[in-house]
Amino acid sequence: MKIISWNVNSVRARINYVNELLQTEKPDFLCLQETKIIDNEFPIKSFTELGYFSYFFGIPSYNGVAILSKKKSINIEKLNLCNKLDARIISSETSDFDIMSVYVPAGGDVPDPNINLKFRHKLLFLDELNQLLKTKKKIIVCGDLNVAPHEDDVWSHKSLINVVSHTYIEREKLKKILEDCNLIDAVRYFVNPPQNIYTWWSYRSPNYKINNRGRRLDHIWVSKQIKNKLVNSKILDKYRSKDKPSDHVPVCLEMKN
């Protein structure tokens, strides 16, 4: 079984790349974030033709999450945290586990919750995500979590230690979710330096490969109860070299059925 997570940064803008990914990798599940499309405009037909059921949660212009699945879901939940209807979490129930696509708020530029409401929202979202995941037993969490938790998950820990996505408080909250909710960071379980671990490179970088100023913001977590099913993981960074790419690349996890 293969599971892929990708912040596609507009499913309409990247529809050809999504279709290419489905055709070449043939995942059982593809979890998308930042789809940027309302529900009644989601390109269901395109994915149905490739053999996928589409489950989605969108609002106009920004955010949005989706799960594409080879099998029909038993139940779909569209979830909101922090009393905001902002289309950041969708969960699909299967006979063996729940799979969730999550898009954590970016948090703005200033890492101070007292003066930056976006950063305060991000920290509260992570706290509420912790409480939500505690209620789950067997789960696979896929998403752009907008935090690079380890020192070597960024191109320079020293340069980014006070930059949103790599601050101490964010990194500790992410690690606390893993610990409290009995989860494994499945990508990092297999992929570590000197292999590429980055999943995001800024559009400001003229040549992402040469500068390689990346961050690992995209994650797949699995409940420890299904740890014995893990087989392999990879980061599909070739999608960052596409014409007009997403600034994120897909991350892939392979598991035993």
matplotlib code that plots the C-alpha trace (Angstrom):
import matplotlib.pyplot as plt

x = [0.0, 1.3, 0.3, 1.3, 0.9, 1.3, 0.7, -0.2, -0.7, -3.9, -5.3, -6.5, -3.0, -1.3, -4.0, -1.6, 1.0, -1.5, -2.6, 1.0, 1.6, -1.4, -0.5, 3.2, 3.2, -0.3, -0.9, -3.7, -4.3, -3.2, -3.7, -3.7, -3.4, -3.9, -6.3, -7.7, -11.0, -14.6, -16.3, -18.6, -15.7, -13.4, -12.2, -13.9, -14.2, -10.4, -9.7, -12.6, -11.2, -8.0, -9.8, -10.0, -12.8, -12.5, -13.2, -12.6, -13.2, -12.7, -13.4, -12.8, -9.3, -7.2, -6.6, -8.6, -7.8, -8.6, -8.1, -8.1, -8.6, -8.7, -11.4, -14.6, -14.5, -16.7, -17.1, -15.8, -15.3, -14.7, -13.2, -12.6, -10.4, -10.1, -13.7, -12.8, -14.5, -11.2, -11.1, -7.9, -8.7, -10.5, -10.5, -11.5, -12.4, -11.3, -11.8, -8.2, -7.5, -8.4, -6.4, -6.3, -5.2, -4.1, -3.0, -1.6, -1.7, 1.6, 1.7, 2.7, 6.1, 6.5, 7.0, 5.2, 1.7, 1.1, 1.4, 0.9, -2.6, -1.7, 1.1, -1.2, -3.8, -1.1, -0.1, -3.7, -4.3, -1.4, -2.8, -6.3, -4.8, -3.1, -6.4, -8.2, -5.5, -5.7, -9.2, -8.0, -6.7, -5.2, -4.5, -2.3, -1.8, -0.7, -0.1, 1.7, 2.2, 4.2, 6.8, 10.3, 10.8, 14.4, 17.6, 18.6, 15.1, 16.2, 19.1, 20.5, 19.2, 21.3, 19.7, 16.2, 15.9, 13.8, 11.9, 8.3, 8.2, 11.4, 11.0, 11.4, 7.8, 6.5, 9.0, 8.2, 4.4, 4.9, 7.1, 4.5, 1.8, 3.8, 4.5, 1.0, -0.8, 1.5, 2.6, 5.7, 7.2, 7.1, 9.1, 11.9, 11.8, 13.4, 14.8, 17.6, 20.6, 22.7, 19.7, 17.5, 14.9, 13.5, 10.0, 9.7, 11.8, 10.8, 9.8, 12.3, 15.2, 16.3, 17.7, 16.5, 18.9, 22.0, 21.0, 19.1, 17.7, 14.9, 12.8, 10.9, 7.4, 5.4, 4.9, 3.3, 2.7, 1.3, 0.0, 2.6, 0.1, 0.8, 4.6, 5.2, 3.5, 6.0, 8.1, 9.8, 9.5, 10.7, 10.6, 9.6, 11.6, 11.6, 8.2, 10.0, 11.8, 8.5, 7.4, 5.4, 5.6, 4.2, 6.8, 6.2, 6.9, 5.1, 6.2, 5.5, 5.1, 4.9, 3.2, 2.2, -1.6]
y = [0.0, 3.5, 6.8, 10.2, 13.6, 16.8, 20.5, 21.1, 24.9, 24.9, 21.7, 23.5, 25.0, 21.7, 19.3, 17.8, 17.1, 15.5, 13.3, 12.4, 11.5, 9.3, 7.5, 7.0, 6.3, 4.7, 5.5, 3.9, 7.3, 10.8, 13.5, 17.0, 20.3, 23.9, 22.8, 26.4, 25.3, 25.2, 21.9, 22.1, 22.9, 20.1, 18.2, 14.9, 13.6, 13.9, 11.6, 9.3, 8.5, 7.4, 5.1, 7.4, 8.4, 12.1, 13.5, 17.2, 20.2, 23.6, 27.3, 30.0, 31.0, 29.5, 26.5, 23.4, 19.7, 16.5, 12.7, 10.7, 7.0, 3.8, 2.5, 4.1, 5.5, 4.2, 7.6, 11.1, 13.9, 17.5, 19.0, 22.5, 23.7, 27.0, 27.8, 28.6, 27.2, 27.2, 23.8, 22.5, 18.9, 16.0, 12.5, 9.2, 6.1, 2.7, -0.8, -0.8, 2.8, 6.5, 8.6, 12.4, 15.2, 18.2, 21.8, 23.6, 27.4, 28.9, 31.4, 34.7, 36.2, 37.3, 34.5, 36.3, 35.2, 38.4, 40.6, 38.2, 36.7, 34.3, 32.8, 32.6, 30.8, 28.3, 27.5, 27.0, 24.9, 22.6, 22.3, 21.4, 19.0, 17.2, 16.8, 15.6, 13.0, 11.6, 10.4, 8.3, 4.7, 3.6, 6.7, 7.9, 11.7, 13.3, 16.9, 20.2, 20.7, 23.9, 23.0, 21.6, 19.8, 18.8, 20.9, 19.3, 19.6, 23.0, 24.2, 26.2, 25.8, 28.8, 31.1, 29.9, 29.3, 32.5, 32.1, 30.8, 27.1, 26.4, 28.2, 26.2, 26.5, 25.1, 22.3, 21.3, 21.3, 19.0, 16.6, 16.6, 15.6, 12.6, 11.6, 12.2, 10.6, 7.5, 8.4, 7.7, 10.2, 7.7, 9.7, 10.4, 6.8, 6.0, 9.2, 11.0, 13.1, 12.9, 12.0, 14.9, 15.4, 18.8, 19.0, 22.8, 25.4, 29.1, 30.5, 33.3, 30.8, 31.2, 27.6, 25.5, 22.6, 24.8, 26.9, 24.0, 26.2, 23.9, 22.9, 19.7, 20.9, 18.0, 14.9, 11.5, 10.1, 6.7, 5.1, 3.0, 0.0, -0.3, 0.4, -3.2, -2.4, 0.3, -0.6, 2.5, 6.2, 8.7, 12.4, 13.1, 16.2, 16.0, 17.8, 20.9, 21.1, 21.2, 24.3, 26.5, 23.9, 23.9, 25.1, 21.8, 18.3, 15.0, 12.7, 9.0, 6.1, 2.5, 0.0, -3.6, -4.2]
z = [0.0, -0.9, 0.7, -0.6, 0.9, -1.1, -0.6, -4.2, -3.9, -6.1, -7.5, -10.6, -11.3, -10.8, -12.1, -14.7, -12.1, -9.8, -12.6, -13.5, -9.9, -9.7, -13.0, -12.2, -8.5, -8.3, -4.6, -2.7, -1.0, -2.1, 0.6, -0.8, 1.0, -0.1, -2.9, -3.1, -4.6, -3.4, -3.2, -6.2, -8.5, -7.3, -10.4, -9.5, -13.1, -13.8, -10.8, -11.4, -14.8, -13.1, -10.7, -7.6, -5.3, -4.3, -0.9, -0.3, 1.9, 0.4, 0.7, -1.9, -2.9, -0.1, 2.2, 1.3, 1.8, 0.0, 0.0, -3.2, -2.6, -4.7, -2.3, -1.2, 2.3, 5.1, 6.5, 5.8, 8.5, 7.7, 10.8, 12.1, 14.9, 16.7, 16.0, 12.4, 9.2, 7.2, 5.5, 7.1, 8.1, 6.4, 7.6, 5.9, 7.7, 6.3, 7.7, 9.0, 10.0, 9.6, 7.2, 7.7, 5.4, 7.5, 6.6, 9.7, 9.6, 8.4, 11.3, 9.6, 10.0, 13.6, 16.1, 18.9, 19.8, 21.7, 18.6, 15.8, 15.7, 12.9, 15.0, 18.0, 15.8, 14.7, 18.3, 19.3, 16.2, 17.2, 20.7, 19.5, 16.9, 19.8, 21.6, 18.4, 17.6, 21.1, 20.4, 17.4, 17.7, 14.4, 12.2, 9.4, 9.5, 6.3, 5.7, 5.5, 9.2, 8.6, 11.2, 10.7, 14.1, 14.1, 13.8, 10.6, 9.1, 7.8, 5.8, 8.8, 12.3, 13.4, 10.8, 11.2, 15.0, 15.4, 12.1, 12.0, 11.2, 13.2, 16.5, 19.7, 20.7, 17.4, 17.3, 20.8, 20.2, 17.2, 19.1, 21.9, 19.5, 18.4, 22.0, 23.4, 20.6, 20.2, 16.7, 14.6, 12.2, 9.4, 6.8, 9.1, 10.2, 6.8, 5.3, 7.1, 6.1, 4.0, 2.0, 1.0, 3.7, 2.6, 1.2, 0.7, -1.0, -1.3, -4.6, -3.9, -4.4, -8.1, -8.2, -5.4, -6.1, -6.0, -2.9, -1.3, 1.4, 2.2, 5.1, 6.0, 6.5, 5.1, 7.1, 7.4, 10.8, 11.7, 15.0, 16.7, 16.6, 12.8, 12.9, 11.8, 8.5, 7.5, 4.5, 3.0, 2.4, -0.2, -1.0, -4.6, -5.1, -8.9, -8.8, -7.6, -10.9, -12.9, -14.8, -12.4, -9.6, -6.1, -3.6, -1.7, -3.0, -2.5, 0.4, 0.0, 2.5, 1.6, 4.0, 4.0, 3.5]

ax = plt.figure().add_subplot(projection="3d")
ax.plot(x, y, z, "-o")
ax.set_aspect("equal")
plt.show()
